[in-house]
């Protein structure tokens, strides 16, 4: 369905009046499309579809990843405010960024079910909302598909991933996700999209995707607003 016109507001970046929370000038300056790996959404040179790391490790549980922008100025600050400081006024603008990135990839198989990466009960109680769900429900509506926050749950509040090695991240997340009893029927043979705000190592998305595949999903895509740089580029 067509996106509703944004309401006049102050741009969250330059603070000038705009149609919506992000003005066209800031979107052009900071949000222009760049070529990205179809598998992990890292930046790649023009004409390259998959980065070397993804070519060396086939068979990942996530079939494709879409990111709208790099996790850098001004998006890092906006996402942190949205995620940790109750800046829900930014949800629509960030969802529009993600929707625009998906429109630029018409070759992507259409997802028929959109799920947020879930928060644990403890984290949800602390934050008051799941930032991934606020994105997922908007993008799903604009793409004319179903969103559901009750299929996948996070049953274990894991330690923060920051500073952990790749193997430690995987171990930290093992057993953290569960497809709710009676919900696996919604996954059978479907292409599922997982939505989150930021993609860093991919360990969280891969564990969630592994659980969804085991429950019957045919394909799992990852849709995120922002992608962090590769460690060598940071």
C-alpha positions, 0 to 999 in steps of 0.5 A: 500500500502507498505510504501515508504522507508525512506530517510537517515537523522539524528534521531530527538531523538539521532541525529545519522544517520538513515534511516528516522527521527527516528532510530531503536534504539530510536524506540525500546527504546521509542516506543515499543508497550504496552497494551492499552484500546481499547476504550480510549487508556490508558495503561492497564495491559496485558490481559485487553481490556477496562479500568475501566472508559470505562466499567463504561461509555458505549455508548461513540461516539468513538468506538475505539482509537489507540495511538502509544506512550505515551505523554512523552519523547521524543514524547512530545517535538517532537510533540510540535515542529511539532505542534507549531514550523513548524517542518513539517519534522517530519510529515512522521516519526510521521505518520509512528509511527501511521501506525505501531500502526494500523498494530498491531491491525488487529482486528480493523474494517477497516475505509473507510474514514479518517478525520483530527480533524479540526482547526478553521480558526483562529488557521489555520491562526496562525499555517499555517497548520493542523498537524492532516491533515498532519498525516491523509493524509499519513496514509490513503494513506499507508492504501489504503483508502480515506482521506478528509479534507473537510467533518468536519469543526471547526466553533468556535474557542474554549478556550484552554482546559487546566485546565478545568474540564470534564464538562467544556471541554464538554460545551466549545466544544458544537457546535464547529464542523459542517459537511459541507453542501453536505458532509454528503453523504460521511459518510452514514453507513461508519466507519470513522477514526478521526486523531489527534496528541495527545489524552488528555481528549477525549472531542474534539474527542467525540464532533467531533464523536458525530457530525459525527454520527449524520450526518450518520457515523456508527462507529467512531475510533480515531487514535492518535500519542500519549496518555497522562497519566491518571490524577492519573498517571501523 
